[in-house]
Amino acid sequence: MLYINYFVIISPDFHLYGLIIAIRVLSLDFDGCLFNQSYEEAAVPEKDIIKYNQKFLDEIKAENAAFVKVCIFVGSIRQSYTVDRDNSLRSNRGSCYPAIVKISKYLNI
């Protein structure tokens, strides 16, 4: 599951400058989402989180331009070391932490 939210911050001086700041928050899930079936079925050297989510990530990347700031989080049960380790061993998925770093770089976050 992917949660995409954004926050709108209105400047205290809005009445003077009309300043509105939109911040986007991306909360990404991995097992069954970004670590989708195609990703899971790929051979270990071929596992490329960007390749198997290219269209989706390109859409997010294009939409990010409308925001002043974009933040990205692991929105998954994998937020703890032990759960991430245990899930990474199933189907040779790997850890979500190197994946989110790669996604962040790809999205220029």
Residue frames as a rotation matrix with the C-alpha (Angstrom) as fourth column:
MET 1
0.586 0.810 0.000 0.00
0.810 -0.586 0.000 0.00
0.000 0.000 -1.000 0.00
LEU 2
-0.592 -0.732 0.338 1.22
0.735 -0.662 -0.146 3.48
0.330 0.162 0.930 -0.76
TYR 3
0.480 0.678 -0.557 0.13
0.813 -0.582 -0.007 6.53
-0.329 -0.449 -0.831 1.10
ILE 4
-0.574 -0.582 0.576 0.70
0.721 -0.693 0.018 9.89
0.388 0.426 0.818 -0.49
ASN 5
0.501 0.687 -0.526 -0.27
0.844 -0.521 0.124 12.93
-0.189 -0.506 -0.841 1.48
TYR 6
-0.385 -0.651 0.654 0.54
0.615 -0.710 -0.344 16.54
0.688 0.270 0.674 1.30
PHE 7
0.071 0.309 -0.948 0.40
0.911 -0.408 -0.065 19.31
-0.406 -0.859 -0.311 3.80
VAL 8
0.185 0.016 0.983 -0.36
0.574 -0.814 -0.095 22.91
0.798 0.581 -0.159 3.08
ILE 9
-0.168 -0.317 -0.933 1.37
0.930 -0.364 -0.044 25.44
-0.325 -0.876 0.356 5.28
ILE 10
0.550 0.395 0.736 0.00
0.602 -0.798 -0.022 28.93
0.579 0.455 -0.677 5.14
SER 11
-0.530 -0.842 0.104 2.44
0.599 -0.458 -0.657 31.63
0.600 -0.286 0.747 6.08
PRO 12
-0.124 0.445 -0.887 1.54
0.875 -0.373 -0.309 33.87
-0.468 -0.814 -0.343 9.03
ASP 13
-0.519 -0.127 -0.845 2.06
-0.135 -0.964 0.228 36.69
-0.844 0.232 0.484 6.54
PHE 14
-0.481 0.375 0.792 -0.38
0.804 0.549 0.229 35.17
-0.349 0.747 -0.566 4.06
HIS 15
0.581 0.789 -0.198 -2.43
0.669 -0.602 -0.437 38.35
-0.464 0.121 -0.877 4.03
LEU 16
0.385 -0.525 -0.759 0.72
-0.364 -0.842 0.397 40.26
-0.848 0.123 -0.515 2.93
TYR 17
-0.481 -0.782 -0.396 2.42
-0.723 0.099 0.683 37.83
-0.495 0.615 -0.614 0.55
GLY 18
0.544 0.764 -0.347 -0.12
-0.836 0.461 -0.297 35.11
-0.067 0.451 0.890 -0.29
LEU 19
-0.416 -0.849 -0.327 2.49
-0.838 0.497 -0.226 32.47
0.354 0.180 -0.918 0.54
ILE 20
0.718 0.553 0.422 1.28
-0.648 0.753 0.114 28.87
-0.255 -0.355 0.899 0.62
ILE 21
-0.408 -0.894 -0.187 3.79
-0.912 0.408 0.037 26.03
0.043 0.186 -0.982 0.93
ALA 22
0.755 0.642 -0.133 2.80
-0.644 0.764 0.030 22.52
0.121 0.063 0.991 -0.09
ILE 23
-0.412 -0.854 0.317 4.80
-0.896 0.444 0.031 19.63
-0.167 -0.272 -0.948 1.39
ARG 24
0.461 0.525 -0.715 4.38
-0.677 0.729 0.099 16.10
0.573 0.439 0.692 0.06
VAL 25
-0.205 -0.454 0.867 4.84
-0.865 0.498 0.056 13.04
-0.457 -0.739 -0.495 2.25
LEU 26
0.203 0.174 -0.964 5.42
-0.699 0.715 -0.018 9.66
0.686 0.677 0.267 0.59
SER 27
-0.082 -0.160 0.984 4.99
-0.848 0.530 0.015 6.61
-0.523 -0.833 -0.179 2.80
LEU 28
-0.015 -0.048 -0.999 6.05
-0.886 0.463 -0.010 3.53
0.463 0.885 -0.050 0.85
ASP 29
0.537 0.195 0.821 5.22
-0.554 0.815 0.169 -0.11
-0.636 -0.546 0.546 1.48
PHE 30
-0.373 -0.821 -0.432 7.47
-0.902 0.212 0.377 -2.84
-0.218 0.530 -0.820 0.15
ASP 31
-0.886 -0.016 0.464 6.22
-0.006 1.000 0.022 -6.42
-0.464 0.017 -0.886 0.54
GLY 32
-0.198 0.834 0.515 3.63
0.852 0.406 -0.331 -7.00
-0.485 0.373 -0.791 -2.17
CYS 33
0.803 0.425 -0.417 3.89
0.205 -0.855 -0.476 -3.38
-0.559 0.297 -0.774 -3.35
LEU 34
0.525 -0.689 -0.499 7.31
-0.836 -0.528 -0.150 -2.08
-0.160 0.496 -0.853 -4.42
PHE 35
-0.739 -0.616 0.274 8.66
-0.555 0.786 0.272 -5.59
-0.383 0.049 -0.922 -3.91
ASN 36
0.262 0.929 -0.260 6.03
-0.891 0.129 -0.435 -6.77
-0.371 0.346 0.862 -6.40
GLN 37
0.750 0.119 0.650 5.74
-0.024 0.988 -0.153 -10.15
-0.661 0.099 0.744 -8.10
SER 38
0.887 -0.453 0.089 8.02
0.112 0.023 -0.993 -9.21
0.448 0.891 0.071 -11.02
TYR 39
0.269 -0.798 0.538 10.65
-0.840 -0.469 -0.275 -7.95
0.472 -0.378 -0.797 -8.58
GLU 40
0.315 -0.092 0.945 10.40
-0.746 0.591 0.306 -11.09
-0.586 -0.802 0.118 -6.45
GLU 41
0.871 0.106 0.479 10.69
0.144 0.878 -0.456 -13.41
-0.469 0.467 0.750 -9.45
ALA 42
0.753 -0.648 -0.114 13.82
-0.453 -0.385 -0.804 -11.69
0.477 0.657 -0.584 -10.76
ALA 43
0.445 -0.713 -0.542 17.18
0.695 0.657 -0.293 -13.35
0.565 -0.246 0.787 -10.19
VAL 44
0.539 -0.212 -0.815 19.14
0.727 -0.372 0.577 -11.79
-0.426 -0.904 -0.047 -7.33
PRO 45
-0.572 -0.803 -0.167 21.61
0.629 -0.560 0.540 -9.83
-0.527 0.203 0.825 -9.51
GLU 46
-0.646 0.386 0.658 18.67
0.543 -0.373 0.752 -8.53
0.536 0.843 0.032 -11.56
LYS 47
0.218 0.783 -0.583 16.69
0.976 -0.173 0.133 -7.16
0.003 -0.598 -0.802 -8.62
ASP 48
-0.878 -0.407 0.251 16.40
0.430 -0.902 0.040 -3.49
0.210 0.143 0.967 -9.44
ILE 49
-0.352 0.779 -0.518 13.72
0.691 -0.157 -0.705 -1.65
-0.631 -0.607 -0.484 -7.48
ILE 50
-0.385 0.171 -0.907 13.63
-0.434 -0.901 0.015 1.16
-0.814 0.400 0.421 -10.06
LYS 51
-0.920 -0.055 -0.389 13.32
-0.382 0.350 0.855 -1.16
0.089 0.935 -0.343 -13.07
TYR 52
-0.728 0.640 -0.245 10.36
0.602 0.768 0.218 -3.06
0.327 0.011 -0.945 -11.63
ASN 53
0.089 0.765 -0.637 8.55
0.847 -0.395 -0.356 0.13
-0.525 -0.508 -0.683 -10.56
GLN 54
-0.760 -0.611 0.221 9.66
0.625 -0.595 0.506 2.49
-0.178 0.522 0.834 -13.35
LYS 55
-0.367 0.682 0.633 6.28
0.465 -0.455 0.759 3.82
0.806 0.573 -0.151 -14.52
PHE 56
0.597 0.622 -0.507 5.00
0.713 -0.122 0.690 4.32
0.368 -0.773 -0.516 -11.00
LEU 57
0.089 -0.665 -0.742 8.16
0.806 -0.389 0.446 6.09
-0.585 -0.638 0.501 -9.83
ASP 58
-0.784 -0.343 0.517 8.25
0.606 -0.603 0.519 8.29
0.134 0.721 0.680 -12.94
GLU 59
0.124 0.913 0.388 4.69
0.528 -0.392 0.753 9.45
0.840 0.111 -0.531 -12.19
ILE 60
0.667 0.056 -0.743 5.66
0.730 -0.248 0.637 10.30
-0.149 -0.967 -0.206 -8.61
LYS 61
-0.365 -0.916 -0.169 8.79
0.811 -0.402 0.425 12.08
-0.457 0.018 0.890 -9.83
ALA 62
-0.593 0.205 0.778 6.79
0.540 -0.615 0.574 14.26
0.597 0.761 0.254 -12.24
GLU 63
0.488 0.872 0.031 4.19
0.502 -0.309 0.808 15.12
0.714 -0.378 -0.589 -9.58
ASN 64
0.232 -0.470 -0.852 6.89
0.949 -0.082 0.303 16.05
-0.213 -0.879 0.427 -7.04
ALA 65
-0.642 -0.532 0.552 7.66
0.685 -0.721 0.102 19.19
0.344 0.443 0.828 -9.04
ALA 66
0.097 0.797 0.596 4.44
0.217 -0.601 0.769 20.76
0.971 0.055 -0.232 -7.71
PHE 67
0.864 0.229 -0.449 5.69
0.451 0.046 0.891 20.65
0.225 -0.972 -0.064 -4.12
VAL 68
0.636 -0.637 0.436 8.17
-0.651 -0.746 -0.141 22.81
0.415 -0.194 -0.889 -2.24
LYS 69
-0.469 -0.745 0.474 9.41
-0.881 0.432 -0.192 19.83
-0.062 -0.507 -0.859 -0.23
VAL 70
0.518 0.546 -0.659 8.97
-0.540 0.806 0.243 16.07
0.663 0.230 0.712 -0.51
CYS 71
-0.278 -0.531 0.800 9.66
-0.937 0.332 -0.105 13.63
-0.210 -0.779 -0.590 2.33
ILE 72
0.176 0.271 -0.946 9.84
-0.544 0.828 0.136 9.86
0.821 0.491 0.293 1.98
PHE 73
-0.174 -0.130 0.976 9.29
-0.956 0.258 -0.136 7.24
-0.234 -0.957 -0.169 4.68
VAL 74
-0.881 0.014 -0.474 9.12
-0.083 0.980 0.183 3.48
0.467 0.200 -0.862 5.07
GLY 75
-0.245 0.883 0.401 5.39
-0.969 -0.227 -0.093 2.97
0.009 -0.411 0.911 5.59
SER 76
0.180 0.128 -0.975 5.68
-0.373 0.926 0.053 -0.72
0.910 0.354 0.215 6.25
ILE 77
0.991 0.121 0.053 5.92
-0.103 0.461 0.882 -3.19
0.082 -0.879 0.469 9.07
ARG 78
0.478 -0.878 -0.040 9.62
0.746 0.429 -0.509 -3.29
0.464 0.214 0.860 8.10
GLN 79
0.642 -0.207 0.739 10.33
-0.283 -0.959 -0.022 -0.25
0.713 -0.195 -0.674 10.28
SER 80
0.681 -0.458 0.571 12.20
-0.581 0.137 0.802 -2.42
-0.446 -0.878 -0.173 12.78
TYR 81
-0.245 -0.902 -0.356 15.53
-0.967 0.199 0.160 -4.12
-0.074 0.383 -0.921 12.10
THR 82
-0.702 -0.082 0.707 14.31
-0.244 0.961 -0.131 -7.61
-0.669 -0.264 -0.695 13.04
VAL 83
0.355 0.892 0.281 11.15
0.104 0.261 -0.960 -7.49
-0.929 0.370 0.000 10.93
ASP 84
0.599 -0.216 -0.771 13.09
-0.770 -0.421 -0.480 -6.10
-0.221 0.881 -0.418 7.96
ARG 85
-0.515 -0.856 0.038 15.71
-0.830 0.510 0.226 -8.83
-0.212 0.085 -0.973 8.35
ASP 86
-0.471 0.392 0.790 13.11
0.023 0.901 -0.433 -11.60
-0.882 -0.186 -0.433 8.60
ASN 87
0.635 0.769 -0.072 11.09
-0.012 -0.084 -0.996 -10.32
-0.772 0.634 -0.044 5.63
SER 88
0.299 -0.593 -0.747 14.24
-0.917 -0.395 -0.053 -9.80
-0.263 0.701 -0.662 3.56
LEU 89
-0.683 -0.590 0.432 15.01
-0.500 0.808 0.312 -13.52
-0.533 -0.003 -0.846 3.77
ARG 90
0.062 0.790 0.610 11.65
0.261 0.577 -0.774 -14.52
-0.963 0.207 -0.170 2.29
SER 91
0.778 0.307 0.548 11.78
0.554 0.075 -0.829 -14.84
-0.296 0.949 -0.112 -1.50
ASN 92
-0.215 -0.971 0.108 15.20
0.948 -0.181 0.262 -13.16
-0.235 0.159 0.959 -1.51
ARG 93
0.714 0.595 0.368 13.57
0.663 -0.744 -0.081 -9.73
0.226 0.302 -0.926 -1.40
GLY 94
-0.402 -0.890 0.215 16.36
0.666 -0.445 -0.598 -8.04
0.628 -0.097 0.772 0.45
SER 95
-0.436 0.149 -0.888 16.18
0.759 -0.470 -0.451 -5.19
-0.484 -0.870 0.092 2.92
CYS 96
0.547 0.708 0.447 13.88
0.833 -0.513 -0.206 -2.26
0.083 0.485 -0.871 2.21
TYR 97
0.599 -0.295 -0.744 16.44
0.255 -0.811 0.527 0.27
-0.759 -0.506 -0.410 3.47
PRO 98
-0.616 -0.788 0.002 18.87
0.247 -0.190 0.950 0.15
-0.748 0.586 0.312 0.54
ALA 99
-0.366 0.571 0.735 15.79
0.925 0.138 0.353 0.16
0.100 0.809 -0.579 -1.72
ILE 100
0.690 0.681 -0.246 14.34
0.705 -0.709 0.013 3.32
-0.166 -0.182 -0.969 -0.18
VAL 101
0.068 -0.752 -0.655 17.72
0.103 -0.648 0.755 5.05
-0.992 -0.119 0.034 -0.47
LYS 102
-0.783 -0.357 0.509 17.84
0.488 0.153 0.859 4.13
-0.385 0.921 0.054 -4.17
ILE 103
0.069 0.903 0.424 14.27
0.980 -0.141 0.139 5.32
0.185 0.406 -0.895 -4.68
SER 104
0.613 0.121 -0.780 15.00
0.472 -0.849 0.239 8.58
-0.633 -0.515 -0.578 -2.85
LYS 105
-0.421 -0.843 -0.335 17.97
0.085 -0.404 0.911 9.26
-0.903 0.355 0.241 -5.10
TYR 106
-0.675 0.215 0.705 15.97
0.736 0.256 0.627 8.40
-0.046 0.943 -0.331 -8.20
LEU 107
0.368 0.919 0.140 13.18
0.904 -0.389 0.178 10.78
0.218 0.061 -0.974 -7.13
ASN 108
-0.369 -0.632 0.681 15.72
0.375 -0.772 -0.514 13.50
0.851 0.066 0.521 -6.22
ILE 109
0.777 0.608 0.164 14.48
0.025 -0.290 0.957 13.61
0.629 -0.739 -0.241 -2.64
